[in-house]
Amino acid sequence: MKVVGHVESLWRYPVKSMRGEELPEIFAGFSGVYGDRAFAFHDTAAHDGFPYFTGREQSRMLLYQPRYRHPERMSKPPNLSEAQSLGSGVTPLYARADESALDVETPDGELIAIDDPRLIQMLKDGTRDAHQLTLLRSERALTDCRPVSLLSMHTARQIGQEVGISMDKRRFRANIYAELKSQEPFGENKFVGASLQIGAKARITVVGRDTRCKMITLDPATGEANPDVMRVVAQAYEGQVGVYAVVLAEGMIRTGDEIALL
């Protein structure tokens, strides 16, 4: 193995298109990061292939902060240690529905349950009447393409320099932000087709580059759009930033963990 960098920070997004949360550690499972994109809103006005209501339709959605009601149960699978102690390791159970209950802090500071009908009305405010929303819950991360996303900090900094802004990495909504030893912007692209070990057990295979959309134009702190971000990415980088990966071996990943090329 060759060490190619380390984990700068770890993020998950309990509700698709809402604000993420930085965590000191995450569990990378076959179906994605534990607790990541576990909830989403189905939109009857959306394309059948991507039937979700997101920040594309309501940029203020980025200002809503989800919080698991029982964070200690949602930090990792409750029987992880017991499952991993059995032979080569058994796939652990995920939390029950009551253990994964979630509240959302609105931009006005109100804490509201994810399944409260008032939340849907808040999200729809100012959008077209055609949007009819239904809450979805899934143990499988409702990610766009693949279970895990990775972005190097060098890539984020490079795009910020070209756009002429101090780039907030949160625009790119990655699970794993990495500092690479090469310090080369877009260095993560070289891992496509290769496998990485992160920490003691987790192994991922990088399967492709991440094709971007309007979401990266939205400031995660304000929801305001800056079209220049997408313009630079589209013109200079084929519209792709960061990489997607699938999980080969489940395991915990912690901030500061080494990233090794297998």
C-alpha positions in Angstrom: 0.0 0.0 0.0 1.1 3.5 -0.7 -0.2 6.4 1.5 -1.5 9.1 -0.8 -3.1 11.4 1.8 -5.3 11.7 4.8 -8.9 12.5 5.7 -9.4 16.3 6.2 -13.0 16.0 7.4 -16.0 13.7 7.2 -19.6 14.7 6.4 -23.0 13.2 6.0 -26.3 14.7 4.9 -29.3 13.1 6.8 -31.8 14.7 4.5 -31.1 14.9 0.8 -30.3 18.5 -0.2 -30.5 19.9 3.3 -27.5 21.1 5.3 -24.9 18.5 6.2 -23.1 17.7 9.5 -19.4 17.3 10.1 -18.6 14.2 12.2 -15.4 12.9 13.8 -16.0 9.5 12.4 -18.4 7.7 10.0 -19.3 4.1 9.2 -18.8 3.3 5.5 -21.2 0.5 4.7 -22.0 -1.3 1.4 -25.1 0.9 1.0 -23.3 4.1 1.8 -22.4 6.2 4.8 -24.5 5.3 7.9 -27.2 7.8 8.3 -26.4 9.6 5.1 -29.3 10.7 2.8 -31.6 8.5 4.9 -34.5 10.9 4.2 -35.6 12.7 1.0 -38.7 14.3 -0.4 -40.3 12.7 -3.5 -41.6 15.3 -5.9 -44.4 14.5 -8.4 -43.1 17.3 -10.7 -39.6 15.9 -10.9 -38.2 13.6 -13.6 -39.0 9.9 -13.0 -35.3 9.1 -13.1 -34.5 11.6 -10.3 -37.8 12.0 -8.4 -36.6 14.3 -5.6 -37.3 17.8 -4.4 -33.9 19.5 -3.9 -32.0 22.8 -3.7 -32.4 23.1 -7.5 -36.1 23.9 -6.9 -35.8 25.5 -3.5 -32.4 27.0 -2.6 -33.5 27.7 1.0 -33.5 24.0 1.5 -29.8 24.2 2.2 -30.5 26.4 5.2 -32.5 23.6 7.0 -30.3 21.7 9.5 -31.3 18.0 10.2 -30.5 16.5 13.6 -30.9 12.9 14.6 -32.9 12.7 17.8 -30.7 9.9 19.1 -27.2 10.8 17.8 -25.5 8.1 19.9 -27.5 5.4 18.0 -26.8 7.0 14.7 -23.1 7.4 15.0 -22.6 3.8 13.9 -24.6 0.5 13.7 -25.6 -0.5 17.2 -24.1 -4.0 17.0 -21.0 -3.1 14.9 -18.5 -4.5 17.4 -20.3 -7.8 17.9 -20.8 -8.2 14.1 -17.2 -7.6 13.3 -16.0 -10.1 16.0 -17.7 -13.0 14.2 -15.2 -14.6 11.8 -14.5 -12.5 8.8 -17.1 -10.0 10.0 -20.9 -10.0 9.7 -22.8 -7.1 8.1 -24.2 -5.2 11.1 -27.8 -4.2 11.6 -28.9 -0.6 11.2 -30.9 1.3 13.7 -34.7 0.9 14.0 -37.0 3.6 12.7 -37.6 4.9 16.2 -33.9 5.1 16.8 -33.3 7.1 13.6 -36.0 9.7 14.3 -34.9 13.1 13.0 -35.8 16.7 13.6 -35.0 19.7 11.4 -34.0 23.1 12.5 -35.6 25.7 10.2 -33.8 28.9 9.0 -36.0 30.7 11.6 -34.6 28.4 14.4 -37.7 26.3 14.9 -37.2 22.6 15.6 -39.7 20.5 13.7 -40.0 16.7 13.2 -39.1 15.5 9.7 -42.6 14.0 9.3 -44.5 17.1 10.4 -46.7 18.2 7.4 -45.8 21.8 8.2 -42.3 21.1 7.0 -43.5 20.3 3.5 -45.4 23.5 3.4 -42.4 25.4 4.5 -40.2 23.8 1.8 -42.8 24.5 -0.9 -43.2 28.1 -0.1 -42.5 30.2 -3.2 -42.3 27.3 -5.6 -44.8 26.2 -8.3 -48.0 24.5 -7.2 -47.0 21.5 -9.4 -44.6 20.3 -6.6 -46.4 17.7 -4.5 -44.1 16.3 -1.9 -44.0 13.1 0.0 -41.4 12.1 2.7 -39.2 9.1 1.9 -37.1 7.1 4.3 -34.5 4.5 3.4 -31.7 2.5 5.1 -29.9 2.8 1.8 -28.3 6.2 1.3 -30.4 8.0 -1.4 -27.3 9.3 -3.1 -27.4 10.6 -6.7 -25.1 7.9 -8.2 -22.8 6.0 -5.9 -22.7 5.4 -2.1 -19.6 7.5 -1.2 -18.2 10.7 -2.6 -14.7 12.1 -2.1 -13.1 15.4 -2.9 -9.6 16.8 -2.4 -9.2 20.1 -0.7 -6.7 21.1 -3.4 -9.5 20.8 -6.0 -11.8 23.0 -4.0 -9.1 25.6 -3.5 -8.2 25.6 -7.2 -11.8 26.2 -8.2 -12.1 29.0 -5.7 -9.0 30.7 -7.1 -10.4 30.5 -10.7 -13.8 31.8 -9.6 -12.2 34.5 -7.5 -13.9 33.6 -4.2 -13.0 32.0 -0.9 -14.4 28.5 -1.7 -16.6 26.9 0.9 -15.9 23.2 0.4 -19.5 22.4 1.5 -20.7 23.5 -1.9 -19.6 20.1 -3.2 -21.4 18.0 -0.5 -18.8 15.2 -0.3 -18.7 12.6 2.4 -14.9 12.5 2.5 -12.7 15.6 2.1 -9.0 14.7 1.6 -5.7 16.3 1.8 -3.5 14.6 -0.8 0.3 14.3 -0.5 0.6 15.3 -4.2 -1.1 18.7 -3.4 -2.3 18.4 -7.0 -5.7 19.9 -7.8 -8.0 17.1 -9.2 -5.5 14.6 -8.0 -8.4 12.4 -6.9 -9.2 11.8 -10.6 -6.1 9.5 -10.8 -7.8 7.1 -8.4 -10.6 6.2 -10.8 -10.5 2.5 -11.3 -8.3 2.0 -8.3 -9.0 0.9 -4.7 -8.2 2.8 -1.5 -8.0 1.8 2.1 -9.1 4.5 4.5 -8.3 3.8 8.2 -7.9 0.3 9.5 -10.7 -1.5 7.7 -12.7 0.5 5.2 -11.9 -0.1 1.5 -13.5 1.7 -1.4 -13.1 1.5 -5.2 -13.3 4.8 -7.1 -15.6 4.2 -10.0 -16.0 7.6 -11.7 -15.8 11.4 -11.6 -18.7 13.3 -10.2 -20.8 15.2 -12.8 -22.0 18.5 -11.2 -25.2 20.5 -11.4 -26.7 23.8 -10.1 -26.2 22.7 -6.5 -22.5 23.8 -6.5 -23.5 27.3 -7.4 -25.4 27.7 -4.1 -23.7 29.2 -1.1 -24.3 26.6 1.7 -24.4 29.5 4.3 -26.9 31.7 2.5 -28.5 29.7 -0.4 -27.5 32.5 -2.8 -26.4 31.4 -6.3 -23.1 32.2 -7.9 -23.3 30.9 -11.6 -19.6 31.5 -12.1 -18.8 28.4 -10.1 -20.7 26.2 -12.5 -19.3 28.1 -15.5 -15.7 27.5 -14.5 -16.4 23.8 -13.7 -18.2 23.3 -17.0 -15.7 25.1 -19.2 -12.5 24.0 -17.6 -13.3 20.6 -16.1 -16.0 19.0 -18.2 -18.5 19.7 -15.5 -16.9 17.2 -13.1 -15.5 17.7 -9.6 -14.6 15.0 -7.2 -15.1 11.3 -7.5 -17.6 8.6 -6.6 -16.8 5.3 -5.0 -18.4 2.0 -3.9 -17.5 0.2 -0.7 -15.6 -3.1 -0.9 -15.0 -3.6 2.8 -17.1 -2.0 5.5 -15.5 -0.1 8.4 -15.2 3.1 10.4 -13.4 6.1 9.0 -12.1 8.8 11.2 -10.8 12.3 10.7 -7.0 12.2 10.2 -7.0 8.6 8.9 -4.5 7.8 6.3 -5.7 7.1 2.7 -3.7 4.4 1.0 -3.7 3.3 -2.6 -4.0 -0.5 -2.8 
